[in-house]
């Protein structure tokens, strides 16, 4: 039988909803803050203490920096939590190799609704309300989680080790990064990662990854449409460059891009150049510097040949933000991640209300972890879904989205297995079925990240969804999310 339904959908009173989030480490922000205000003392987080355990083993710190590292609270009288709205220009990467996280953080500043979900309002350093305690919310494996932290931040040589603002007086990003480090296990556990993970944890919605340059039309028409829809809906959009000759080190290439680095997409536009439309994409480097130097960059002469109206889009600041042409983007970047609160950006149908059902379960060795082996495949979790259709649905419309997430306690100790999802128009599947259907026995599209997302176009009818690990007896917890464009029954 299918694991129990976790949510359909989350309501205001549901445990784990935005309105009633899970308290991470059982820490109640309001209770702790009031208690420390009454006692006139500052909060110190014993579950994520200001010491080396929370920092972890950062490979980029030399011995001198380690010896001079201190955990300090910000000087309250000289700073603000967040002034005049959060901006991507106040997100500058520090010593930690987490551009994948900071690119998502930069994208978050464009969506105020999503920003308020992650960064609860009414937090400040004002004397009457300050107790050295802050909190943030992340979507974690089917539930929203409220994470409490103190405001001790790691510093070396009077500089923040973590993310910092350009003016040095705004601290929402550094504190949010600390809260996410707490969830990951330590700051060091944020070294390297996938922006789709963070985008998912910020939005609680749908994340899609696109491999650039693979099977796309010459003009990249489908990608352009997806990007345009995503920016219109204020989705979180990040992209990454491939690794260079050095597998372990980032290097600045001759065109100004950084290898093995994550950027955020901040806008798309079209300009007219020599009577032809040119598709441009605007990117932001979380370093706050180091920009693309090719065509349509800040200093490119191509801007001199467009209309005065288009010239106003030209960027002439050394702040890490730049334009580049879509075809160059697809040549020099290899992956794009889009995350939104719902799947409407996929086809632009903003009036559609997707149904969402979330299931939580486990692959149990010897019981429900059948893997891809023919003789044991039937023991994998199976979900029977009955799909209806709308009168206005067109042939080929995507109407079913399946997300499979492998759960883990923290990033350091979590091992992600190769996973896959299969859907077939049948009833409950038993052993004889798998002997007769080769397509299910030999599934090659295994995915070794935290989340696998598959998008389908299915006719009305009854289907069975099976998800599994490549190898038999791989025990792990999972969250399965099923989005349907029309009402569906799942058993």
N, C-alpha and C positions, 0 to 999 in steps of 0.2 A: 504494500500500500504506500501511497505517497506520504511524505512527511507532513506534519500539521501546517496549516495556513498560518503565516506569521502576521500578515497584514493585508487588508483589502478595503480601502486603503487606510492609511493611518488617520485617525480623527483626533480631535482636540484632547480627548481624555485618554487616548491610547498610550500605554506605557511605551516609551521609545519614540514618541512623536516629538515634533519641535516644541509642542506646548507642554509636554511632559517627558523630557529627555532622561535617559539613563544617567545616573550620577557616577562618573568615572572614579574608581577606587572608593565608591560610597562617600564621596566628599560633597557636602551640600554647601554651595557657594553662599547663599543668603544667610544660612545659619552661621557659617564660619566668619563671614564678614561682620555680622551684627555682634557676634561674640567678641571679636577683636576690637571693634569700635567701643564697645562697653568697657572693655578692660584697658583701653588706650594703649594697645600694643600692636605690633605689626606681625602679620601672618608669615610663618615659615613652613614650607611644604615638606613634611617628613617623608612623603611618598615619592618625591622627586627633589631631593635635597641639593643645595648649592655646593656640589663637590664633584670630584672626578667620576663618580658613578653615573651621574646624570650627563656629564660631558661625553663619556665614552672614549674610545681610542681614536682620536683624530689623526690621520696620517700626515696632515700638512703642517702640524705644529712642530717647530724645532725645540730643542732643549731649553733655550733661553726663554722662548715664549711660554712653554709649560711652567717653568720656574717662576715667571712673573705673572701668571694668570691669577686673576682675582674675581670673585663673585661680588658684585656691588649692586645696590639698589640705585635707580636713577635719582639724580638730585631734584627733588620734587618741585622746588620753587623755580626751576628754570625750564620746565618742559610741559608738554601736553600729551594726552593719550592719543587724540586724533583731532587735528584742527581743520576746520573748513572742509570737511569731507576727505575721505581717503583718496590718495592719488598713487598711480603707478610710479611716479617719479620719487616717491618716498620709500621705494623698495630697492635697496642696493645690497648686493650679495657680499657677505663677509667671508670668513675663512672656510666655512662649511661648504662642501661641494654639493649643494642642493638647488641648482638652478631649476631642476624639474619641479620643485616645490614653489620657488619664488616666481617662476613664470605663471603658474596657476594663481598665485597670490596677486600678481599684477593684473591678471584678467579679472579677478574677483572685484576689483575696484570699479569696474564698468557697470556692475549690476548691484544697485543699492539694496534691492530686496534680498538677494542672496548674501550680500555683505552683512546685512543685519541679522541673518540667520546664523552666520558663523561668528560674527563679532557683536554680541549683545550690546545694545545701547546703554546709556547712563553709567558708563565707566569712566573714571577720571582720576587725576592726581590732586584734586582739590582737597584742601586740608580737612574740611568737615566730613568728607566722604571717603577719605583715604585710609586703608588698613593694610596696604601692601599685598592685596589679593585681587586677582582678575580671573575671568573665566571666558571660555570660548566653546563653540559647539561644532562637532563634526559628525557626519553620517558614517557610521561604522557597522557594516554587515547587517543592514536592514533596520537599524535603529539610530536615532540621533542621541549623541552622547555629550554631556556637559562636562568639560575638563577644567578643573581649578588649578591655578598656579600661583606661586608668589612672584614678586618682581625682581628677584636677584637675577642678574644677567652676567654671563662670562665676559670678562674684559682683559685685554692685554695691552700694555703700553698706553693706557688711557683711551683705547679704542674698543668698541664692541667686537667681540669675536663673531657674533651672529649678524643677521641682517640689520641694516641701519638706514636712517633717513638722510637725505642729502643735507638738510639743514641742521641735523643733529639734535632736534628738539621734539621729535614725534616718535612715539614708542609702541604704537599699536601693532606694527608688523613684527618687531622683535619679540613682543610678548606672545603674539599668535604663533610665531615660529617655535617658541619655547613650549607652548601647549601641544603643538603637533609632535615635537621631539619627545614629549612625555608619553604620548600615545605610541610612538614608534619604539620607545625603549630608552633612547638617549639621543643626544645631538649627533653622535657618530653614526647612528643607525639611519640618519638622513643622507648619508653619503651615497649618491647615485640612486636613481629610481625612475619611475615612469610618471609623467605629468598626469596621465589619465587616472592614476590612483588618487592624487590630491584633488583633481577636478571632481571626481566622484564623491570624495569625502566632503567637499564644499557644497556641492549641489544636491546630493542625495537623489539625483535623477538618472539620466541616461548618458553614458559616455561611449563615443565611437572613435575608433582609430582608423586612419587611412594611411596605407603605404604609398608614398608619392612616387610617381614615375612608373608605376606598374599597371599596365592595361588601361591607361588613360588616353583619351583622344589628344590629337596634336595641340588643340587649343585649350585642353583641360576644362572643357565645358561643364561636365558634371561636378568637378571639384569646385569650380567657380560658383556654381549655383548653390552648392552646399555651404561654402564660405559666406556667401551673401545672405543666405537664410540665417546662418548661425550668428552673424554679426547683428542682423536686424533683431533677433530675439535675445540679444545680449548674453549669448552662450559664452562659456569659458573656452578659449581656444589657445592651444599651445602647439609648438612644433619643435622638432629636434634635428640636429645635424648628425651625420654619421661620424664614426671615430676616424682619426687620422692615422698616420703611420705609427704613432705611439699609442698603444692600446690603453695605457693607464693615465696619460697626461693630456690635458687640453692644450691645443696650440692655436695661435692666431694665423689664419691663412693669408695669402697675398691679397685676397679680396675683402679682408676685414672680418670675415665670419670666424667663429670659434668652433673647433671640432668637438664632437661629443658634448654638445651644449644645448640647452633648452631655451627657447624664446617664447614670448607671448605674442599672439596676433591681436593688434589693437584696432585695425580698421581695414576695409577694402574700398577701392574706388576705381573709376575709369577716367582717363584723360584722353583728349584728342591730340594726336601727334602725327603731323603730315597727313591729315585727313583720315586717319585710322584710329580706332579705339584701342587703347592700351590698358590692360588690366594690371592694377597695382595693389600690392598688399603691404600694409604697414606693420612692422615688427618692433618689439622692444626687448633689448638685452638686459636681464636683471643685474648685470654688472653696473648699469647706469653709465656705461661708456662703451667703446669698442664697437663701431658700426660698419655695416656693409659699405664698400667704396666703389661698387660697380654702377651700372646704369640705374638712373633714377635715385641714386643716393643723394645725400644733402648737397654735395658739391658737383653733381652731375650737370654737364652742359645741356642735357636733353630738356631740362626745365625751361631753358631760354626760348624754346620753340613751341611752347604751348600757350594757350590763351591766358590773359591776366587773371581770369577767374581760377583756372587750374593752377596757376603759379602760386596762388594763396595757400595751396596744400603743401607746398614745399617746406621741408623742415631744415632749419639752419642752426640747430643747437647740438652741442656735443653732450647728449643726455642718454644715449643708448637707443634712441628711437630713429627709425629710418624706413624709407619706402624701397621696394624692389619689385621688378616685374614678375608676374605670376610664373612665366616660363623659367626664369632664373630661380625662383623659389623652388619649383619642382625639381630643378637640376641639382641644387646644393643642399636641400633638406630632404630627409628620407622618411619622416613620419609626422603626421598631423593628428592631434587629439581634440575632439569637440565634446563638450559636456553641457547639458542643459537640463532644466527641471522636468522636461517631458520630451517625447520624440518628435514633436511637431516640426523641428528644423529639418528633419529628414526629407519631407516632401512639401513643406510649406503650407500644410493644411492647418492653419491656426485655429480653425473652428472645431477641430476634432478633439474629443475628450477620450484619450486612451485609457483603457482599463488597465489597472496594475495589480498584480497579485505577487506576494513575496512569500517564499517558503524557506524554512531553515531545517537543515538535516545533517546527516553524516554518512560518509562511506565507512562502513564497519568491516574490518578484515574478517573473512570467513562467512559474512552474512550479506552485505550489500555493497561490497567493493569488488564487483566482478571483472572490472577492467575491460579490455577489448578482446579477450579470449572468447572464442565461439562457444565453448561449453559452459562458460560462467556468465555470459553477457546478460542473460535474463535476470540475474540477481541484482543488477544495477537499479537505482531508483527510476521509476517510470511514472509519468503523469499523463493521464488521458484528458485531452482538451477538445471541447466541441466549439468550433468557430462558426459564427454567423457572418452575414455580410450586409452592407448597406446598399440601397438601390443605386446610389451615385458612385459606387466603387468602380474604378476602371481596371481592366486587365493589367496585371503586372504591378499594381499598387502594393507597396510593402504594408502589410497589416499585422505582422507578428514579429515581436522582438524578444529575444531570450538572452538574459544575462546570467552567467554562472560565475560566482565569486568563491575563491578558496579563502577560508577564514584563517587568521593567525593571531596569536597573542601580541607579538611585536615583530618588527621586520628582521631583527637579528636572528631569531631562532625559527622563523617560519620558512619552510621549504615548499616551494610551489611545484606541484606535479604537472606533467603534460595531461591536459584535459580536453574533452571534446563533447559536443552535443549532437544528437541525431534526432530527427523528427520523421515520422512515417505515418501514412494514413491507414492505421489499423486499430484494433482493440488492444487489450492487454497482450503483451508479447511474451511468448513462452519459447522453450528451447527449439521445437521444430521450426518455428518461424526463422530463427537465425541460421539454421542449416540451409534454408532455401533462399536467403537474401544476402548475396555476397557484398552488396554495397554497405551493409551495416557491419559486416565482419572486418572490413579493411578500410577503416576511416583514417585518412592521413593528415587531416587538419588539426593536429594537436597544438595546444596553446600553453605556453609555460609562464604566463604572467598571472597576476592575482585575479584578473577578470577576463572572461571570454564573452564576447557579445556576437550574436548571430541575428541577422535580419532576414525575414522570409516574406514571400508572397504566396499565400495559400488560398485555395478555394474553400468555400463553405463545406464543412464536414467534420469528421472526428479524426483526431490525430493522437499519436503517442510520442511524448518527448522522453528521451533517455539521455542522461548525462553520465559520464564515466571518466575514470583515469585510464591512461594508456596501459599501465601495468596492474595486474590483479593484486588484491590485498593491500592497496595503498590507503591507509586510514587517514581521513581528514574530515573537517567540518566544512560545510558549504552553505551558501545562500543562493537560491534560484529565484530570479525575478522574471515574470512573464508579463509583457505588455501586449495587449491586443487592441486593435483599432476599433473593434466592435465588441459588443458584449460576448463574453465567452464563459463556458462552464468548465471547471477543471475538477477532475476526480483523481 
